[in-house]
């Protein structure tokens, strides 16, 4: 009986932060010239039985990996672009990605709704018609919906830029 519960737990999809490229402390790294960009990469694999992805929280501040070299603080940054790359097990075409803050405001402006490609990498700029960008004020929740392919893989690159008024 106990083993049946463990088997079910293994079937759950995953979506984890696999990389953070931060130039918040550019003085410690000469590899990245732009001190006003943070890239958070999520590597996601759908559930092996249902094709669903878990929602993932990206804290407002943190670091990756287990060192302070890539320390980030997204306060006041804005979501600039989102890269979506399907994996070797491709997701359902036209999947949706939503990125919301803790108050439920969609930082993706609905621009990632039903447009995920099953076969090609794509980059979406996040801006409305008047080029207003939503500013990060809290931790974020990333959700991928509309996929029905078991164990499908998607890599998301969330690109944040410093806001200047």
C-alpha positions, 0 to 999 in steps of 0.5 A: 500500500505504501509503495503505491503512494510513492509511485504516484509521487514520481509521476508528478511533473516538475518545473525548477529554476535551473539557472539564474544569470544575474549581473547585479554584482557584475564587478565579480563577473566579467562574463556578462557586460549588461548590469541591468539584466536578470535571466531566470531559466526554468526547466519543466517536465510535464507529469508522466500520466496527465501532461500537467505542469506544477505552478512554480514560484520565483522568489523576489530575491535569491541566488543560483546555484548555491553561491552568491555569484548570481544573486538577484533582486527583481524588485523594480525590474520589469519582465522584458522577454520570455523565451520558450523552447520545447524539449525532445518530448514536445508539448502540445502546440498552443500551450499557455504560460502565465506569469503573475505576481502575488496580487494576481496581476499578469506580468505577461500581459496575456501575450503568452496565451495559446501561442506556445510552439510544439516544435520551435523555440520562440522569443516573445517581447512583453509590452503593450501597445504603448510600450508599458512594461509591468514592474515586478513588485513581489514574488512570481508564480509561473504556470504552464497550461494547455498541454496534454503530452505526458513528460513533455519538456519546456524551457522558459527563459524569463528576461528581466530588465531594470526599470528606468523612469 
